[in-house]
Amino acid sequence: MALVELARDAERQIDALPKSIRLRILAVVRRLEEWPSVSGAKPLRGDLAGRFRIRTGDYRVQFHLEGEIVVIEKVGHRDGFYEE
């Protein structure tokens, strides 16, 4: 079982979502506590190598690992999610 932490930006992004989407994202956060037995997580490539993403509908949750800790960095809609 892993500890899940939210980066400050991710907390703000979750708070800005509509309630129904926020509940779905929080369900993903609870699923990530079961890391590495989480299905649907995909490793990212290129500049984002070392990070993972998991999706729920049209929304994405980007995270990385720091030992046994899952750090959620970014949450948002798939449109432009990977663009900075």
C-alpha positions in Angstrom: 0.0 0.0 0.0 1.4 3.4 -1.0 1.0 6.8 0.5 -0.6 9.3 -1.9 0.4 13.0 -1.8 -1.1 15.9 -3.8 1.1 18.6 -5.0 -0.2 22.1 -4.3 -1.1 22.7 -8.0 -3.0 19.4 -8.2 -5.0 20.3 -5.1 -6.0 23.6 -6.7 -6.9 21.9 -10.0 -9.1 19.3 -8.2 -10.8 22.1 -6.2 -11.7 23.9 -9.4 -13.4 20.9 -11.0 -17.2 20.4 -10.9 -18.3 18.2 -8.0 -19.2 15.1 -10.1 -15.7 15.1 -11.8 -14.0 15.9 -8.4 -15.6 12.7 -6.9 -14.3 10.6 -9.9 -10.8 12.1 -9.4 -10.9 11.3 -5.7 -11.8 7.7 -6.5 -8.7 7.5 -8.7 -6.6 8.9 -5.7 -8.0 6.1 -3.5 -7.1 3.6 -6.2 -3.5 4.9 -6.3 -3.1 3.9 -2.7 -3.0 0.3 -4.0 0.1 1.1 -6.1 1.7 -0.9 -7.9 -1.5 -3.1 -8.3 -3.3 -0.3 -10.1 -4.7 -1.1 -13.6 -4.9 1.6 -16.3 -1.7 3.6 -15.3 0.5 4.2 -18.3 4.1 5.5 -18.3 4.7 8.7 -20.1 7.5 9.2 -22.6 9.7 12.0 -23.9 10.0 15.0 -21.5 7.6 13.4 -19.1 9.5 10.1 -18.8 9.4 8.8 -15.3 5.9 10.0 -14.8 2.6 8.1 -15.2 -1.0 9.0 -16.1 -4.3 7.4 -15.3 -7.5 8.5 -16.9 -11.1 8.7 -15.8 -13.4 9.7 -18.6 -12.0 12.8 -20.3 -9.8 13.7 -17.3 -6.2 12.7 -16.6 -4.2 12.4 -13.4 -0.4 12.7 -13.8 1.8 11.4 -11.1 5.3 10.1 -10.3 6.8 7.9 -7.6 9.2 9.0 -4.8 10.0 5.6 -3.2 6.8 4.3 -1.7 5.0 7.6 -2.2 2.8 8.4 -5.1 2.9 12.2 -5.8 0.0 13.5 -7.9 1.4 16.5 -9.9 -1.4 17.5 -12.3 -5.1 16.9 -12.8 -7.1 18.1 -15.8 -9.1 17.7 -19.0 -7.4 15.7 -21.7 -7.5 18.7 -24.1 -4.1 20.2 -23.8 -3.2 18.2 -20.7 0.3 17.4 -21.9 1.1 20.9 -23.2 2.8 23.3 -20.9 
